[in-house]
């Protein structure tokens, strides 16, 4: 689960965040910028680097038990 979280974070950080940051900076000129993309980056960090490993720790026996039965 940590590996899946790292992969998801890497994809977000390299592909989605730069485009969102560029659009946000461009929209600040017109005043229609909305929320800062750093808020979404923080949310993705928490979900992928904290919650996914904890979920894997809690549900790992169920997942691996079903596979190896």
mmCIF file of the N, C-alpha and C atoms, coordinates in Angstrom:
data_MODEL
# 
_entry.id   MODEL 
# 
loop_
_atom_site.group_PDB 
_atom_site.id 
_atom_site.type_symbol 
_atom_site.label_atom_id 
_atom_site.label_alt_id 
_atom_site.label_comp_id 
_atom_site.label_asym_id 
_atom_site.label_entity_id 
_atom_site.label_seq_id 
_atom_site.pdbx_PDB_ins_code 
_atom_site.Cartn_x 
_atom_site.Cartn_y 
_atom_site.Cartn_z 
_atom_site.occupancy 
_atom_site.B_iso_or_equiv 
_atom_site.pdbx_formal_charge 
_atom_site.auth_seq_id 
_atom_site.auth_comp_id 
_atom_site.auth_asym_id 
_atom_site.auth_atom_id 
_atom_site.pdbx_PDB_model_num 
ATOM 1   N N  . UNK A 1 1  ? 0.830   -1.193  0.000   1.00 0.00 ? 1  UNK A N  1 
ATOM 2   C CA . UNK A 1 1  ? 0.000   0.000   0.000   1.00 0.00 ? 1  UNK A CA 1 
ATOM 3   C C  . UNK A 1 1  ? 0.877   1.261   0.000   1.00 0.00 ? 1  UNK A C  1 
ATOM 4   N N  . UNK A 1 2  ? 2.009   1.192   0.682   1.00 0.00 ? 2  UNK A N  1 
ATOM 5   C CA . UNK A 1 2  ? 2.914   2.333   0.652   1.00 0.00 ? 2  UNK A CA 1 
ATOM 6   C C  . UNK A 1 2  ? 3.429   2.549   -0.766  1.00 0.00 ? 2  UNK A C  1 
ATOM 7   N N  . UNK A 1 3  ? 3.739   1.470   -1.458  1.00 0.00 ? 3  UNK A N  1 
ATOM 8   C CA . UNK A 1 3  ? 4.199   1.581   -2.844  1.00 0.00 ? 3  UNK A CA 1 
ATOM 9   C C  . UNK A 1 3  ? 3.134   2.189   -3.739  1.00 0.00 ? 3  UNK A C  1 
ATOM 10  N N  . UNK A 1 4  ? 1.894   1.767   -3.556  1.00 0.00 ? 4  UNK A N  1 
ATOM 11  C CA . UNK A 1 4  ? 0.797   2.341   -4.336  1.00 0.00 ? 4  UNK A CA 1 
ATOM 12  C C  . UNK A 1 4  ? 0.634   3.827   -4.026  1.00 0.00 ? 4  UNK A C  1 
ATOM 13  N N  . UNK A 1 5  ? 0.789   4.187   -2.767  1.00 0.00 ? 5  UNK A N  1 
ATOM 14  C CA . UNK A 1 5  ? 0.699   5.591   -2.375  1.00 0.00 ? 5  UNK A CA 1 
ATOM 15  C C  . UNK A 1 5  ? 1.817   6.424   -2.974  1.00 0.00 ? 5  UNK A C  1 
ATOM 16  N N  . UNK A 1 6  ? 3.021   5.876   -2.974  1.00 0.00 ? 6  UNK A N  1 
ATOM 17  C CA . UNK A 1 6  ? 4.146   6.603   -3.560  1.00 0.00 ? 6  UNK A CA 1 
ATOM 18  C C  . UNK A 1 6  ? 3.978   6.787   -5.065  1.00 0.00 ? 6  UNK A C  1 
ATOM 19  N N  . UNK A 1 7  ? 3.480   5.762   -5.730  1.00 0.00 ? 7  UNK A N  1 
ATOM 20  C CA . UNK A 1 7  ? 3.233   5.869   -7.172  1.00 0.00 ? 7  UNK A CA 1 
ATOM 21  C C  . UNK A 1 7  ? 2.154   6.918   -7.452  1.00 0.00 ? 7  UNK A C  1 
ATOM 22  N N  . UNK A 1 8  ? 1.066   6.885   -6.701  1.00 0.00 ? 8  UNK A N  1 
ATOM 23  C CA . UNK A 1 8  ? -0.008  7.856   -6.898  1.00 0.00 ? 8  UNK A CA 1 
ATOM 24  C C  . UNK A 1 8  ? 0.471   9.274   -6.608  1.00 0.00 ? 8  UNK A C  1 
ATOM 25  N N  . UNK A 1 9  ? 1.260   9.439   -5.558  1.00 0.00 ? 9  UNK A N  1 
ATOM 26  C CA . UNK A 1 9  ? 1.791   10.759  -5.234  1.00 0.00 ? 9  UNK A CA 1 
ATOM 27  C C  . UNK A 1 9  ? 2.745   11.248  -6.322  1.00 0.00 ? 9  UNK A C  1 
ATOM 28  N N  . UNK A 1 10 ? 3.569   10.356  -6.836  1.00 0.00 ? 10 UNK A N  1 
ATOM 29  C CA . UNK A 1 10 ? 4.489   10.731  -7.902  1.00 0.00 ? 10 UNK A CA 1 
ATOM 30  C C  . UNK A 1 10 ? 3.764   11.173  -9.161  1.00 0.00 ? 10 UNK A C  1 
ATOM 31  N N  . UNK A 1 11 ? 2.720   10.458  -9.516  1.00 0.00 ? 11 UNK A N  1 
ATOM 32  C CA . UNK A 1 11 ? 1.933   10.823  -10.696 1.00 0.00 ? 11 UNK A CA 1 
ATOM 33  C C  . UNK A 1 11 ? 1.272   12.190  -10.485 1.00 0.00 ? 11 UNK A C  1 
ATOM 34  N N  . UNK A 1 12 ? 0.699   12.399  -9.317  1.00 0.00 ? 12 UNK A N  1 
ATOM 35  C CA . UNK A 1 12 ? 0.053   13.680  -9.047  1.00 0.00 ? 12 UNK A CA 1 
ATOM 36  C C  . UNK A 1 12 ? 1.077   14.815  -9.059  1.00 0.00 ? 12 UNK A C  1 
ATOM 37  N N  . UNK A 1 13 ? 2.226   14.577  -8.425  1.00 0.00 ? 13 UNK A N  1 
ATOM 38  C CA . UNK A 1 13 ? 3.231   15.619  -8.277  1.00 0.00 ? 13 UNK A CA 1 
ATOM 39  C C  . UNK A 1 13 ? 3.883   15.989  -9.605  1.00 0.00 ? 13 UNK A C  1 
ATOM 40  N N  . UNK A 1 14 ? 4.021   15.044  -10.516 1.00 0.00 ? 14 UNK A N  1 
ATOM 41  C CA . UNK A 1 14 ? 4.698   15.311  -11.784 1.00 0.00 ? 14 UNK A CA 1 
ATOM 42  C C  . UNK A 1 14 ? 3.752   15.678  -12.920 1.00 0.00 ? 14 UNK A C  1 
ATOM 43  N N  . UNK A 1 15 ? 2.513   15.210  -12.883 1.00 0.00 ? 15 UNK A N  1 
ATOM 44  C CA . UNK A 1 15 ? 1.620   15.425  -14.011 1.00 0.00 ? 15 UNK A CA 1 
ATOM 45  C C  . UNK A 1 15 ? 0.502   16.428  -13.719 1.00 0.00 ? 15 UNK A C  1 
ATOM 46  N N  . UNK A 1 16 ? -0.154  16.296  -12.603 1.00 0.00 ? 16 UNK A N  1 
ATOM 47  C CA . UNK A 1 16 ? -1.355  17.088  -12.352 1.00 0.00 ? 16 UNK A CA 1 
ATOM 48  C C  . UNK A 1 16 ? -1.049  18.414  -11.658 1.00 0.00 ? 16 UNK A C  1 
ATOM 49  N N  . UNK A 1 17 ? -0.195  18.389  -10.635 1.00 0.00 ? 17 UNK A N  1 
ATOM 50  C CA . UNK A 1 17 ? 0.077   19.597  -9.860  1.00 0.00 ? 17 UNK A CA 1 
ATOM 51  C C  . UNK A 1 17 ? 0.672   20.738  -10.688 1.00 0.00 ? 17 UNK A C  1 
ATOM 52  N N  . UNK A 1 18 ? 1.670   20.497  -11.554 1.00 0.00 ? 18 UNK A N  1 
ATOM 53  C CA . UNK A 1 18 ? 2.212   21.626  -12.326 1.00 0.00 ? 18 UNK A CA 1 
ATOM 54  C C  . UNK A 1 18 ? 1.164   22.303  -13.227 1.00 0.00 ? 18 UNK A C  1 
ATOM 55  N N  . UNK A 1 19 ? 0.305   21.513  -13.822 1.00 0.00 ? 19 UNK A N  1 
ATOM 56  C CA . UNK A 1 19 ? -0.749  22.097  -14.665 1.00 0.00 ? 19 UNK A CA 1 
ATOM 57  C C  . UNK A 1 19 ? -1.739  22.893  -13.816 1.00 0.00 ? 19 UNK A C  1 
ATOM 58  N N  . UNK A 1 20 ? -2.086  22.372  -12.658 1.00 0.00 ? 20 UNK A N  1 
ATOM 59  C CA . UNK A 1 20 ? -3.014  23.085  -11.772 1.00 0.00 ? 20 UNK A CA 1 
ATOM 60  C C  . UNK A 1 20 ? -2.382  24.371  -11.254 1.00 0.00 ? 20 UNK A C  1 
ATOM 61  N N  . UNK A 1 21 ? -1.101  24.329  -10.923 1.00 0.00 ? 21 UNK A N  1 
ATOM 62  C CA . UNK A 1 21 ? -0.400  25.514  -10.431 1.00 0.00 ? 21 UNK A CA 1 
ATOM 63  C C  . UNK A 1 21 ? -0.332  26.581  -11.531 1.00 0.00 ? 21 UNK A C  1 
ATOM 64  N N  . UNK A 1 22 ? -0.057  26.163  -12.753 1.00 0.00 ? 22 UNK A N  1 
ATOM 65  C CA . UNK A 1 22 ? 0.034   27.109  -13.872 1.00 0.00 ? 22 UNK A CA 1 
ATOM 66  C C  . UNK A 1 22 ? -1.329  27.766  -14.135 1.00 0.00 ? 22 UNK A C  1 
ATOM 67  N N  . UNK A 1 23 ? -2.387  26.970  -14.118 1.00 0.00 ? 23 UNK A N  1 
ATOM 68  C CA . UNK A 1 23 ? -3.731  27.520  -14.328 1.00 0.00 ? 23 UNK A CA 1 
ATOM 69  C C  . UNK A 1 23 ? -4.117  28.462  -13.189 1.00 0.00 ? 23 UNK A C  1 
ATOM 70  N N  . UNK A 1 24 ? -3.724  28.128  -11.968 1.00 0.00 ? 24 UNK A N  1 
ATOM 71  C CA . UNK A 1 24 ? -4.031  28.970  -10.809 1.00 0.00 ? 24 UNK A CA 1 
ATOM 72  C C  . UNK A 1 24 ? -3.316  30.321  -10.924 1.00 0.00 ? 24 UNK A C  1 
ATOM 73  N N  . UNK A 1 25 ? -2.047  30.294  -11.286 1.00 0.00 ? 25 UNK A N  1 
ATOM 74  C CA . UNK A 1 25 ? -1.291  31.543  -11.425 1.00 0.00 ? 25 UNK A CA 1 
ATOM 75  C C  . UNK A 1 25 ? -1.847  32.402  -12.560 1.00 0.00 ? 25 UNK A C  1 
ATOM 76  N N  . UNK A 1 26 ? -2.268  31.780  -13.632 1.00 0.00 ? 26 UNK A N  1 
ATOM 77  C CA . UNK A 1 26 ? -2.845  32.507  -14.762 1.00 0.00 ? 26 UNK A CA 1 
ATOM 78  C C  . UNK A 1 26 ? -4.187  33.130  -14.368 1.00 0.00 ? 26 UNK A C  1 
ATOM 79  N N  . UNK A 1 27 ? -4.982  32.424  -13.585 1.00 0.00 ? 27 UNK A N  1 
ATOM 80  C CA . UNK A 1 27 ? -6.305  32.908  -13.192 1.00 0.00 ? 27 UNK A CA 1 
ATOM 81  C C  . UNK A 1 27 ? -6.228  33.975  -12.100 1.00 0.00 ? 27 UNK A C  1 
ATOM 82  N N  . UNK A 1 28 ? -5.113  34.063  -11.388 1.00 0.00 ? 28 UNK A N  1 
ATOM 83  C CA . UNK A 1 28 ? -4.983  35.098  -10.360 1.00 0.00 ? 28 UNK A CA 1 
ATOM 84  C C  . UNK A 1 28 ? -5.023  36.493  -10.960 1.00 0.00 ? 28 UNK A C  1 
ATOM 85  N N  . UNK A 1 29 ? -4.642  36.601  -12.198 1.00 0.00 ? 29 UNK A N  1 
ATOM 86  C CA . UNK A 1 29 ? -4.662  37.902  -12.866 1.00 0.00 ? 29 UNK A CA 1 
ATOM 87  C C  . UNK A 1 29 ? -6.097  38.404  -13.010 1.00 0.00 ? 29 UNK A C  1 
ATOM 88  N N  . UNK A 1 30 ? -7.018  37.498  -13.295 1.00 0.00 ? 30 UNK A N  1 
ATOM 89  C CA . UNK A 1 30 ? -8.420  37.884  -13.493 1.00 0.00 ? 30 UNK A CA 1 
ATOM 90  C C  . UNK A 1 30 ? -9.226  37.872  -12.207 1.00 0.00 ? 30 UNK A C  1 
ATOM 91  N N  . UNK A 1 31 ? -8.676  37.306  -11.145 1.00 0.00 ? 31 UNK A N  1 
ATOM 92  C CA . UNK A 1 31 ? -9.401  37.257  -9.878  1.00 0.00 ? 31 UNK A CA 1 
ATOM 93  C C  . UNK A 1 31 ? -10.318 36.058  -9.741  1.00 0.00 ? 31 UNK A C  1 
ATOM 94  N N  . UNK A 1 32 ? -10.244 35.117  -10.657 1.00 0.00 ? 32 UNK A N  1 
ATOM 95  C CA . UNK A 1 32 ? -11.104 33.932  -10.601 1.00 0.00 ? 32 UNK A CA 1 
ATOM 96  C C  . UNK A 1 32 ? -10.281 32.675  -10.302 1.00 0.00 ? 32 UNK A C  1 
ATOM 97  N N  . UNK A 1 33 ? -9.328  32.808  -9.415  1.00 0.00 ? 33 UNK A N  1 
ATOM 98  C CA . UNK A 1 33 ? -8.379  31.728  -9.196  1.00 0.00 ? 33 UNK A CA 1 
ATOM 99  C C  . UNK A 1 33 ? -8.890  30.603  -8.309  1.00 0.00 ? 33 UNK A C  1 
ATOM 100 N N  . UNK A 1 34 ? -9.830  30.823  -7.438  1.00 0.00 ? 34 UNK A N  1 
ATOM 101 C CA . UNK A 1 34 ? -10.358 29.757  -6.589  1.00 0.00 ? 34 UNK A CA 1 
ATOM 102 C C  . UNK A 1 34 ? -9.353  29.323  -5.523  1.00 0.00 ? 34 UNK A C  1 
ATOM 103 N N  . UNK A 1 35 ? -9.372  28.053  -5.192  1.00 0.00 ? 35 UNK A N  1 
ATOM 104 C CA . UNK A 1 35 ? -8.495  27.541  -4.142  1.00 0.00 ? 35 UNK A CA 1 
ATOM 105 C C  . UNK A 1 35 ? -7.082  27.305  -4.649  1.00 0.00 ? 35 UNK A C  1 
ATOM 106 N N  . UNK A 1 36 ? -6.156  27.428  -3.723  1.00 0.00 ? 36 UNK A N  1 
ATOM 107 C CA . UNK A 1 36 ? -4.748  27.221  -4.037  1.00 0.00 ? 36 UNK A CA 1 
ATOM 108 C C  . UNK A 1 36 ? -4.471  25.728  -4.248  1.00 0.00 ? 36 UNK A C  1 
ATOM 109 N N  . UNK A 1 37 ? -3.746  25.361  -5.289  1.00 0.00 ? 37 UNK A N  1 
ATOM 110 C CA . UNK A 1 37 ? -3.432  23.947  -5.534  1.00 0.00 ? 37 UNK A CA 1 
ATOM 111 C C  . UNK A 1 37 ? -2.605  23.303  -4.419  1.00 0.00 ? 37 UNK A C  1 
ATOM 112 N N  . UNK A 1 38 ? -1.955  24.119  -3.576  1.00 0.00 ? 38 UNK A N  1 
ATOM 113 C CA . UNK A 1 38 ? -1.211  23.550  -2.451  1.00 0.00 ? 38 UNK A CA 1 
ATOM 114 C C  . UNK A 1 38 ? -2.130  22.837  -1.467  1.00 0.00 ? 38 UNK A C  1 
ATOM 115 N N  . UNK A 1 39 ? -3.362  23.287  -1.361  1.00 0.00 ? 39 UNK A N  1 
ATOM 116 C CA . UNK A 1 39 ? -4.337  22.615  -0.506  1.00 0.00 ? 39 UNK A CA 1 
ATOM 117 C C  . UNK A 1 39 ? -4.607  21.204  -1.016  1.00 0.00 ? 39 UNK A C  1 
ATOM 118 N N  . UNK A 1 40 ? -4.768  21.077  -2.327  1.00 0.00 ? 40 UNK A N  1 
ATOM 119 C CA . UNK A 1 40 ? -4.989  19.760  -2.917  1.00 0.00 ? 40 UNK A CA 1 
ATOM 120 C C  . UNK A 1 40 ? -3.741  18.887  -2.806  1.00 0.00 ? 40 UNK A C  1 
ATOM 121 N N  . UNK A 1 41 ? -2.564  19.494  -2.919  1.00 0.00 ? 41 UNK A N  1 
ATOM 122 C CA . UNK A 1 41 ? -1.323  18.743  -2.759  1.00 0.00 ? 41 UNK A CA 1 
ATOM 123 C C  . UNK A 1 41 ? -1.219  18.191  -1.344  1.00 0.00 ? 41 UNK A C  1 
ATOM 124 N N  . UNK A 1 42 ? -1.585  18.976  -0.352  1.00 0.00 ? 42 UNK A N  1 
ATOM 125 C CA . UNK A 1 42 ? -1.571  18.512  1.030   1.00 0.00 ? 42 UNK A CA 1 
ATOM 126 C C  . UNK A 1 42 ? -2.552  17.353  1.222   1.00 0.00 ? 42 UNK A C  1 
ATOM 127 N N  . UNK A 1 43 ? -3.726  17.456  0.642   1.00 0.00 ? 43 UNK A N  1 
ATOM 128 C CA . UNK A 1 43 ? -4.718  16.388  0.731   1.00 0.00 ? 43 UNK A CA 1 
ATOM 129 C C  . UNK A 1 43 ? -4.205  15.099  0.099   1.00 0.00 ? 43 UNK A C  1 
ATOM 130 N N  . UNK A 1 44 ? -3.576  15.208  -1.062  1.00 0.00 ? 44 UNK A N  1 
ATOM 131 C CA . UNK A 1 44 ? -3.028  14.024  -1.731  1.00 0.00 ? 44 UNK A CA 1 
ATOM 132 C C  . UNK A 1 44 ? -1.897  13.420  -0.909  1.00 0.00 ? 44 UNK A C  1 
ATOM 133 N N  . UNK A 1 45 ? -1.059  14.257  -0.308  1.00 0.00 ? 45 UNK A N  1 
ATOM 134 C CA . UNK A 1 45 ? 0.025   13.752  0.538   1.00 0.00 ? 45 UNK A CA 1 
ATOM 135 C C  . UNK A 1 45 ? -0.527  12.956  1.717   1.00 0.00 ? 45 UNK A C  1 
ATOM 136 N N  . UNK A 1 46 ? -1.529  13.485  2.369   1.00 0.00 ? 46 UNK A N  1 
ATOM 137 C CA . UNK A 1 46 ? -2.103  12.789  3.526   1.00 0.00 ? 46 UNK A CA 1 
ATOM 138 C C  . UNK A 1 46 ? -2.746  11.474  3.104   1.00 0.00 ? 46 UNK A C  1 
ATOM 139 N N  . UNK A 1 47 ? -3.504  11.506  2.013   1.00 0.00 ? 47 UNK A N  1 
ATOM 140 C CA . UNK A 1 47 ? -4.174  10.289  1.564   1.00 0.00 ? 47 UNK A CA 1 
ATOM 141 C C  . UNK A 1 47 ? -3.189  9.210   1.131   1.00 0.00 ? 47 UNK A C  1 
ATOM 142 N N  . UNK A 1 48 ? -2.177  9.595   0.355   1.00 0.00 ? 48 UNK A N  1 
ATOM 143 C CA . UNK A 1 48 ? -1.287  8.589   -0.217  1.00 0.00 ? 48 UNK A CA 1 
ATOM 144 C C  . UNK A 1 48 ? -0.168  8.166   0.709   1.00 0.00 ? 48 UNK A C  1 
ATOM 145 N N  . UNK A 1 49 ? 0.324   9.056   1.553   1.00 0.00 ? 49 UNK A N  1 
ATOM 146 C CA . UNK A 1 49 ? 1.480   8.737   2.369   1.00 0.00 ? 49 UNK A CA 1 
ATOM 147 C C  . UNK A 1 49 ? 1.139   8.385   3.814   1.00 0.00 ? 49 UNK A C  1 
ATOM 148 N N  . UNK A 1 50 ? -0.098  8.641   4.230   1.00 0.00 ? 50 UNK A N  1 
ATOM 149 C CA . UNK A 1 50 ? -0.498  8.301   5.600   1.00 0.00 ? 50 UNK A CA 1 
ATOM 150 C C  . UNK A 1 50 ? -1.630  7.281   5.603   1.00 0.00 ? 50 UNK A C  1 
ATOM 151 N N  . UNK A 1 51 ? -2.733  7.598   4.936   1.00 0.00 ? 51 UNK A N  1 
ATOM 152 C CA . UNK A 1 51 ? -3.904  6.739   5.020   1.00 0.00 ? 51 UNK A CA 1 
ATOM 153 C C  . UNK A 1 51 ? -3.741  5.406   4.282   1.00 0.00 ? 51 UNK A C  1 
ATOM 154 N N  . UNK A 1 52 ? -3.120  5.394   3.119   1.00 0.00 ? 52 UNK A N  1 
ATOM 155 C CA . UNK A 1 52 ? -2.946  4.131   2.406   1.00 0.00 ? 52 UNK A CA 1 
ATOM 156 C C  . UNK A 1 52 ? -2.058  3.148   3.167   1.00 0.00 ? 52 UNK A C  1 
ATOM 157 N N  . UNK A 1 53 ? -0.912  3.566   3.721   1.00 0.00 ? 53 UNK A N  1 
ATOM 158 C CA . UNK A 1 53 ? -0.134  2.610   4.518   1.00 0.00 ? 53 UNK A CA 1 
ATOM 159 C C  . UNK A 1 53 ? -0.872  2.113   5.769   1.00 0.00 ? 53 UNK A C  1 
ATOM 160 N N  . UNK A 1 54 ? -1.618  3.001   6.424   1.00 0.00 ? 54 UNK A N  1 
ATOM 161 C CA . UNK A 1 54 ? -2.386  2.571   7.599   1.00 0.00 ? 54 UNK A CA 1 
ATOM 162 C C  . UNK A 1 54 ? -3.470  1.586   7.179   1.00 0.00 ? 54 UNK A C  1 
ATOM 163 N N  . UNK A 1 55 ? -4.129  1.847   6.074   1.00 0.00 ? 55 UNK A N  1 
ATOM 164 C CA . UNK A 1 55 ? -5.127  0.924   5.552   1.00 0.00 ? 55 UNK A CA 1 
ATOM 165 C C  . UNK A 1 55 ? -4.503  -0.420  5.207   1.00 0.00 ? 55 UNK A C  1 
ATOM 166 N N  . UNK A 1 56 ? -3.317  -0.396  4.613   1.00 0.00 ? 56 UNK A N  1 
ATOM 167 C CA . UNK A 1 56 ? -2.604  -1.640  4.308   1.00 0.00 ? 56 UNK A CA 1 
ATOM 168 C C  . UNK A 1 56 ? -2.231  -2.400  5.566   1.00 0.00 ? 56 UNK A C  1 
ATOM 169 N N  . UNK A 1 57 ? -1.849  -1.692  6.609   1.00 0.00 ? 57 UNK A N  1 
ATOM 170 C CA . UNK A 1 57 ? -1.520  -2.343  7.878   1.00 0.00 ? 57 UNK A CA 1 
ATOM 171 C C  . UNK A 1 57 ? -2.749  -2.982  8.507   1.00 0.00 ? 57 UNK A C  1 
ATOM 172 N N  . UNK A 1 58 ? -3.864  -2.292  8.451   1.00 0.00 ? 58 UNK A N  1 
ATOM 173 C CA . UNK A 1 58 ? -5.079  -2.804  9.071   1.00 0.00 ? 58 UNK A CA 1 
ATOM 174 C C  . UNK A 1 58 ? -5.743  -3.915  8.263   1.00 0.00 ? 58 UNK A C  1 
ATOM 175 N N  . UNK A 1 59 ? -5.701  -3.822  6.944   1.00 0.00 ? 59 UNK A N  1 
ATOM 176 C CA . UNK A 1 59 ? -6.406  -4.781  6.104   1.00 0.00 ? 59 UNK A CA 1 
ATOM 177 C C  . UNK A 1 59 ? -5.483  -5.753  5.381   1.00 0.00 ? 59 UNK A C  1 
ATOM 178 N N  . UNK A 1 60 ? -4.191  -5.703  5.669   1.00 0.00 ? 60 UNK A N  1 
ATOM 179 C CA . UNK A 1 60 ? -3.235  -6.563  4.978   1.00 0.00 ? 60 UNK A CA 1 
ATOM 180 C C  . UNK A 1 60 ? -3.510  -8.042  5.172   1.00 0.00 ? 60 UNK A C  1 
ATOM 181 N N  . UNK A 1 61 ? -3.877  -8.451  6.387   1.00 0.00 ? 61 UNK A N  1 
ATOM 182 C CA . UNK A 1 61 ? -4.177  -9.852  6.638   1.00 0.00 ? 61 UNK A CA 1 
ATOM 183 C C  . UNK A 1 61 ? -5.381  -10.318 5.841   1.00 0.00 ? 61 UNK A C  1 
ATOM 184 N N  . UNK A 1 62 ? -6.387  -9.482  5.750   1.00 0.00 ? 62 UNK A N  1 
ATOM 185 C CA . UNK A 1 62 ? -7.576  -9.856  4.980   1.00 0.00 ? 62 UNK A CA 1 
ATOM 186 C C  . UNK A 1 62 ? -7.264  -10.006 3.490   1.00 0.00 ? 62 UNK A C  1 
ATOM 187 N N  . UNK A 1 63 ? -6.476  -9.085  2.968   1.00 0.00 ? 63 UNK A N  1 
ATOM 188 C CA . UNK A 1 63 ? -6.149  -9.113  1.548   1.00 0.00 ? 63 UNK A CA 1 
ATOM 189 C C  . UNK A 1 63 ? -5.250  -10.300 1.234   1.00 0.00 ? 63 UNK A C  1 
ATOM 190 N N  . UNK A 1 64 ? -4.165  -10.444 1.981   1.00 0.00 ? 64 UNK A N  1 
ATOM 191 C CA . UNK A 1 64 ? -3.228  -11.541 1.720   1.00 0.00 ? 64 UNK A CA 1 
ATOM 192 C C  . UNK A 1 64 ? -3.826  -12.893 2.095   1.00 0.00 ? 64 UNK A C  1 
ATOM 193 N N  . UNK A 1 65 ? -4.670  -12.922 3.096   1.00 0.00 ? 65 UNK A N  1 
ATOM 194 C CA . UNK A 1 65 ? -5.322  -14.176 3.486   1.00 0.00 ? 65 UNK A CA 1 
ATOM 195 C C  . UNK A 1 65 ? -6.246  -14.699 2.398   1.00 0.00 ? 65 UNK A C  1 
ATOM 196 N N  . UNK A 1 66 ? -6.932  -13.786 1.728   1.00 0.00 ? 66 UNK A N  1 
ATOM 197 C CA . UNK A 1 66 ? -7.827  -14.190 0.653   1.00 0.00 ? 66 UNK A CA 1 
ATOM 198 C C  . UNK A 1 66 ? -7.054  -14.668 -0.567  1.00 0.00 ? 66 UNK A C  1 
ATOM 199 N N  . UNK A 1 67 ? -5.873  -14.127 -0.785  1.00 0.00 ? 67 UNK A N  1 
ATOM 200 C CA . UNK A 1 67 ? -5.063  -14.511 -1.939  1.00 0.00 ? 67 UNK A CA 1 
ATOM 201 C C  . UNK A 1 67 ? -4.419  -15.874 -1.728  1.00 0.00 ? 67 UNK A C  1 
ATOM 202 N N  . UNK A 1 68 ? -3.903  -16.138 -0.541  1.00 0.00 ? 68 UNK A N  1 
ATOM 203 C CA . UNK A 1 68 ? -3.128  -17.349 -0.289  1.00 0.00 ? 68 UNK A CA 1 
ATOM 204 C C  . UNK A 1 68 ? -3.922  -18.494 0.293   1.00 0.00 ? 68 UNK A C  1 
ATOM 205 N N  . UNK A 1 69 ? -5.232  -18.446 0.320   1.00 0.00 ? 69 UNK A N  1 
ATOM 206 C CA . UNK A 1 69 ? -6.039  -19.551 0.827   1.00 0.00 ? 69 UNK A CA 1 
ATOM 207 C C  . UNK A 1 69 ? -6.189  -20.646 -0.177  1.00 0.00 ? 69 UNK A C  1 
# 
